[in-house]
Every structure is written in C-alpha cells, then in structure tokens.
Amino acid sequence: MACLRQSKMDKPLFRQGYVKRSRCIYIEAFKEIDLARFRAMALERNPQYENLLNAISYRVRISRLELLLAQIEMTMLHLYGGKNGLQEYTYTGLVDVYQNSYYHFMYDFAMAGIPANVQILDDSTMREVMSYNWSGKEFSERIWGHEQETMKQIRKSLEQSFIIGRSIDRTAKEIVKVTDVAYSRAEALVRTEASFFHNLAAQNSYRDAGMEKYEILATLDMRTSDICRYQDGKVYNVKDYKPGTNAPPFHVRCRTTTIPYFDESEYTKGEKRQSMNGLVDSVRMKSGIISISEVIS
C-alpha cells in the first residue's frame, strides 16, 4: 500500500476517463522513467532482487505501471524472503515447534518409565528435518509459491485499474482484497506446517522410544472434517507413517494429532475421553458416525 500512497504524491496514475469511444487508452498509463532511478530503489543485495532487475535491464526506460509493479514485487520479496521476512520467521517458529514437541514427548516417556534414545536436535539435524518433502514441495518452495500467486493477482488488479480507469480508492480496495486472501493463505500454510512438524516430532519420538504403533486422535467438535472423523481411533504401524494418508495433517488447518498405542492393559486400563457430559469410557457412534453433539474438543 506504500507504493499506492507514493503514486498519489507523484502524478496520479489512476484516472477516470481511460475509456473513449469503447477504446481503452492504455498507453497513457505508461509514463517512462529512467532505469537508473529504478535501480536505486533496490532494498538490499538479494539474489531475488538481482533477478528482478536483470529481467528488465535490457530496456533503457520502463513505464510507470511497470515501475509500480516492480516496487510492489521488491517489497513482497523483502516481506517473504528478506531478513525477518515470512520465510525466515516461519522457519524459526517451525524449528521451535519440532524441538519443543520432540523433547516434550521424550520427557513424558521418561516419566512413564519408557526407555528411549533421545536425539540431539542440532542445526544439522534440524536442517534435515525442515527439508522433509511431505506434500510435493519443500517448505521454502511453498512460501515462494504464495508470493508468486499473490503478485500475479496484484498485477492483474492494477492492469485492470489502468484499463478501465478506476479511482485510487477503488484500486486500493481491490488490492486489499488480494492481500487479505494472501494473508488467509499464508496463515493456512503456517498452521498446516506447524501441524505437520508437531506430528513428525511425535512420530520420531515413537521411533526413538522403540514403539511400533500409534493411534490417530482427532479433535472432535462441530468443525471436524469427514476425513479426521473417519481416521479418529485408527491404529497404524510407526514404520508405515505417511502424512496425509495415515497420519496428520490430513488437510489444510488440520487439528488432528497422534498418540502412542499400547496393547498392554496396564497402559490402557481406565482410559477416558472428554465429552459433552464429562469424561466417558468411549464415544458413542450412530450408524458408524460419531455423534458430534456429545463430543467437545
């Protein structure tokens, strides 16, 4: 939005009246500016910035629309990949999620008298963990995929504004819609990734404790998805762990987790589950479907 405010202080870029006799006077939007001025706007020495500059360096001059789009893209590159950007901030947060979850599980096993070979989660180990490709793309690729899709939608919105002559206020509102969607998608990505790394830590703790099986434990309430409702209570082999198939996350914003599975009655005797009426021995089923009204998260 800072780029849009800057455009107000310069000559207005968005003006009414770009439609004349059913023909859009598109070329009027392209006021040229020296490439040297554009280069001076680079925020830092970043490979992504250099790629952006090199892509247009063959031209001596660029249009104001192209400049505006380039300014926005440079800002987005900084927000996504710069120091303290989304990628770095989220990476650090997910490392904390994994480490805290893993050590918490191992502590619980120790308190229960279950011997385990605790891993030291140093930088090398965490780099390997964070590169786990569970959905077809590594985490960094998913982050940049969001940036590229958001920039694509912003470009489309700005070009439409130039063509049909939207006011600055209307254009700003259109950009806000795009960024709101981008925020929602980024939030969903982070929540889903956090779920994955929490459950991966659980899986690795089961392995290091010598456990052979785990059980799916869904959060059962009015928002529970069909797949999580179906998976709840199912038991799988630790060696067959596969996120999205027999382990969470099963979908975006998945809240389902896993717990260790024990055959011995000494561990399972007296197990209770939370319900609307307090702790119960099990959840009542109706025709194979959980009665959600009796269950709370």
N, C-alpha and C positions, 0 to 999 in steps of 0.2 A: 504494500500500500504506500510505502515511502516513495516508490517510483511514481505512483499516480499523483501524489502530492507535489512532487518535483515538477511534474508536467504542467501543473497549474501555474507555477512561478515562471515557467518558460512560456513560449507561445502556446496557446491551447491546442491540444492535439485532437480532442474530441469535439466536433462542432456539428450543429444541426445543419441540414441542407446539403448533404452529400448525395442526395438523390435528385436528379434533374432529368425530366422527361424520360423517366424509367431507366436512366443510365446512371450507374454509380461512378462518381468522380473519385476513383480510388487513388489516383496518382497524387492528388493534393495532400494526402496524408504523409507522403514521403518527402519530408524536408531533409536535405542532406546535412551531414555534419562530419567534420574531419575525423578520420580513423584514429589520429593521434590522441584526440580527446577521449575517445572510447577506451584506448589502451590505458590511459591514465586512471581509469576507473577500476582497474583490477585490484581486488582487495588484498591478495597475498599470492605468494608463489605456490600455486597449487596446480598439479597436472591437469585437473579438470578445467581450470580456468584457461590454461595454455591451449588445451584442445579447442575450447570455445573460440579463443582469439584466432588460432590458426585456421579454423574453418572459414573465417571471413576475411583473412588478411590479404587475399588476392585482390580485394576491392580497395580502391583508394578512399572512397567515401561510402558511408552507409546511411540509410534512411532513418528518420526519427522513430518510425514504428519499429524498425529492426533494432535500433538502439534501446528503445524502451523494453523490448522483449529480451534483449541481451542483458540489460541491467537486472531485470527480474530473474533471469536464469542464473546470473552470477550470484545474486542474493540467495537463491534457492540452493545453489551448490554449496554456499557457505553454511546455510542453515542445516543442510543434510550431512555434508561431509567435512566442514571446517572444524577448527578447534572448538570443543564443547558443542558440536553440532549433534543432530539426531543420531547419527550412526555411532559416534564415539560415546555419547551419553547413554544410549540404549545398550551398547556393548558392555560398558562398565556395569550397568544395572543388571544385565543378564548374567554376567560373571558372578555378581553378588548373590543372585537368586540360586544359581547352581551350587556355589560353595556353601552358602548357609543351609540349603536344603540337604546337601550330602552330609555335612558334619552333624546336622540335627538328627538325621536318620541313624547315623553310626553311633551317636550318643545314646539314642533310645535303645538300640540293640545292646549296647554295653550295659545299660541299666537293667535290661531284661535278662542279662547273663548269656547273651548270644555272642560267641566269639566272632570276630571279623578282622579282616586285613584292611586297615584304613589306608587309603591313598593319600599322598601328599599332593595337594592341588596347587602346584607351582605354575609359573607362567607358561612353560612348555606344555604342560598337561591341559591347561585351560585353552590355549590356542587350538589344540587338537579337538577339544570338546566343542568349542564355539564354531568350528568348521564343519560340524556334523550336518550333512545334507539330508534332511528328512522330508522335504516337500518338493524336491526337484531343483531347488536353488539354495545356495548358501545365504546366510542372513544378510551379508552386505549387498548381495545381488537383489534381494527383496526390497531393501531400503532404497537402492537406486532405481529400481523399477517403479516405486511410488513417486520418486522425484520426476522421472521422465513422463509418467502419465499425468501428473499434476501440471507440468509445464506445457504439455500438449493441450490440455483443456484451457489453460490461461491464454495461450497463443490463439486458440480458436475463438475465445470470447473477445479478445482485443481486436482481432481482424474483423469480426462481425460488427463491433462497435464503430470501427472506421468506415466500413462499407455502408451501414445504414444510418450513421450519424447519431449515435447515442450520446446523451449528455454525460459529463464526467460522473455525476451522482449515480446515474443508471449503470454506467460501466463499472463503477466501484462496487455496486451491489452485485453485479454479475460475477465479479472476481471474488467477492466474499463468499458467494455460493460455492465456487470452485474450491476455495481454501477450506471452507467448512467440511466439504466432502473429503478433502485431503487429510484434514485433522482426524476425522472419524476413521478413515482407512489406516492412518498411522497408529491410532490408538488400538484398533483391532489387531494390527500386526504385532505391536508390542505385547498386548495381553496374550495373544496366541503363542508368541515366542516364549514368554515367561512361563506359560503352562507347559510348553514342551521341555524347557530346561529344568523345571522343577521335577517333572516326571522322569526325565532322563537321569537326574541325580538319584531319584528313588530307585530306578532300575539298576544303576551301577552299585548302589548300596546293597541291594538284594544280592547281586552277584558277588560282591566282596564279602558278604556275610554267609556265603555258601547256600543261599536259599534257591530252591528250584522252581517255586511257583509264586505268582502274585494274583491279587484279586482286583477287579475294577470296582471303584467306589464313586458313584455319581452323586452330584448334588441334586436331590430330588425336590422339586417345587414346581410351580406353575410355568416356569420358563425352561424346564428341562427338555432337551431335544429328544426326538424319537430314537436316534442312534445311541445316545447316552442312556436313555431309559432301557433300551434293549441290552446294552453292554453291562449295565449295573449287576454286580454279583458274579459275573463270569470269571472263571479262573483260567490262567494261561501259564505256559512254561516261560521262565525267565529267558531261556536261550532263544525263544521264538519272538522276543519283543520286537514289535514293529509299529511305530507311531502312526496313527490314523487308521490302522487295521485292527490290531488287538491291544492297543494302548493309546491313551490320550496324548495330544489333543485329537479329537475326532472331527472337529470342525472349528471355524473361527470363533474366538472368545469362549472356547470350551472350558468348563469349570470342573470336569471330571478328573479324578486322580486315581492312584493305585495304593493298595496296602499289601503287606506281606501275607501270604496264605500259609496257614499251618494246618496239617491234618490232625495233629495231636490234640486230644480233648483238653489237655491241661492248659492249652492256649486259647481254645475256642469256647470252653465252658463258661456259661453266663454272659456271652456276648449280647449286647443290646444295641438297638438302633434308635436314633431320635425320631419321634413322630409328633403329630399334632397333639396327641394325648400323652406326651411324655415318652420315656424310654420304653421300647417294646422289644420282644424277642425277635420279631421279623416284620417285614412289610407285607400287608395283605394284598393279594392280587385278585383282579377281576378279569376273567377270561384271558388270562395271560398278560394283562396290562396292569401296571401299578396304579393303585388308587391314589392319585396325586393329592387329593384333598386331605388325605390323612398324613401326608409327609411334609416336613419342612426341611429347609437346608440346614 
